[in-house]
């Protein structure tokens, strides 16, 4: 039997506190194999935005080097996550008449892929600020003449084709700065994929997307929201608050460093003060000559719960912006590093009044499986899933520099190294 063709698919999640790189190998009838996982501190990002180019490049290189060392493969191109409060979701509609080539007379005829492309292009005809561009066009449903709720109109007969879509836009400069960092790390961007879309791709199954689910990806700097029902995305949003906001509240409350506050949150933190123990004493190291102090888990939770509740309430407000009315069959899915906080599900159920679960990557994998079975890896594994679903996609065109220009820069760098 002939060996199946294998494809290398790489994902890079550049977060506020951590950069994660995964190298995987995909073949059609076998489990996805994880060849390498690399992680590094992220010191040049804040809430999804590059604030220091050099620090970001260094972090990317460290994570990439670690993954490459494990896999024995060099990364040349990758799917890359993008987030930040510049991300916006818009629902829009496009309509065309289906007609034979070289005629404008509407006719009842078979709808082709070309017609489908035309109506999706028409749905993108919106006025955007100059600093914005469309990152994703996500079909919700098609309508052929009077028949709605169609997933794919190709092959059907009709003369009027309508498409309802969800458009996700982002800031060009934010994307450009992130692309510059990857260029300096000598990695081509196949496509930027917004984090909540990637995360949902790895932790939500088809039934959840069909019957209704809202996902919250709680990162360090941002919380990303995406709403699905009837197999389509109906809302996306990004809140500029995440786990770092809770860490800062702890640091202020117990008068310690952000580093020590993060350890307190990770080791002893709990989302609901009512579930914390008063008898459990925690020693907080003194800083700058101050004496150590002792606090209870209940006191620690008193700093955590108000901020976590605020994030969830803002998320609820975002979810209500969706055109979907009523509850979701599969409720709320919490993922990202923030979903590791103890008892966060209990607090979320109080806020949303819907079933809540922690989302971990669902992909069937082999190789380094244990390292990715965590909410922290939802986005990067979703990038891999996106790559599998878009295998024929070319490296995304850089709107700000030509391929020849990038190639020329690399040739010049090569000769500089020689001389």
Helices and strands as residue ranges (DSSP letters): E 7-14, E 18-26, E 32-41, E 45-46, E 49-50, H 53-71, E 77-82, E 88-97, E 109-110, H 113-123, E 132-144, E 147-150, E 157-158, E 160-171, H 172-184, E 188-194, H 195-203, H 206-211, E 213-218, E 223-229, E 232-239, H 243-254, H 258-268, G 273-275, E 281-284, E 293-296, H 297-319, E 332-335, G 337-340, H 344-352, E 356-358, E 365-367, G 370-372, G 375-377, H 378-389, H 403-418
